[in-house]
Amino acid sequence: MQIVIEFYRTRDRDDAHAVVGRETAEVADLDDALEVARLLSQSLDMPQRPDALMIADEDGAVLYAGAFEVDTHAQTRRR
């Protein structure tokens, strides 16, 4: 099936979404789509690090939407 994966940033105060990356892919099923999204999140050159993603089918129906887990320990070390 053909899918679209969107990576985006969200703003807490009003839940606004800003797309920072978008890719299409051909996958066998949702598990395959999630694996492709995971790989792309690590390799895609995006202007900002995304904090969430959405996977939709070719008709625009959302198959999956979720936020990335935040590694608070790593964030603390960077400061």
N, C-alpha and C positions, 0 to 999 in steps of 0.2 A: 504494500500500500504506500502511496505517496503521502508524506507528512511535511509539515512546516514546524520548525522549532524556533521559538523566539526567546531570547535572553533579555531580561530587563532589570532595571533598577526601580525600586518603589520608594515613595516618600511617605513616611509614617503619618504625618498630620492629616493628609487627605487621600491617601492610598493611590496617588497618581503613579502612572507607569511610564517609563521612558525606555524604549527598545534600544538596546546597545548591540544587538546581533540577531541576525535572522538567517536561517539556512533551511533548505529543502533536502529531503533524503527519501530513498526508497527503502522500506523496511518490511519485515515479515509480520511483525506483531508489535504490541505495545512494549513488551519486554525488550525487544530489539531497538525500538525507538528510544527507550530510556537509556540504553547502553550507548547509542549514538550521541544522545544529548550529553551524557556524562563525558564522553571523549571530546566532544566539541567544546564543552565548558573549560577544558584544560588546554586546548590547542588553538581555538579560534582567537584571532587578533581583534579584540574589542577595545573601544576607547575607555571603558570603565569595567570593573569587575562586576558581573551581574549578581544580584541577590535572589533572583527567582527565574523561573522558566515556564513556558507554556508549549504544549505539543498539540497541534490540531491536524485533522485529516484534510484531504484536498478540498472538501466542501466547507471547511471552516469550523467544523464541530470540534470542540475542545475535548481531547482524549485524556490529557493530564495537565495539571497546573500545580506548582509547588515552589516553595522557597528553599534555597540552599541553607544547610546548617552553617552557623557561624562558629568558627573556632576562636572562642574568647581568649584562650591561653595564647594563641599566636598573635592576636591583636594586641594583647597586653605587652608582649615582648617587643613588638614593633615600635611602641611609643617611647 
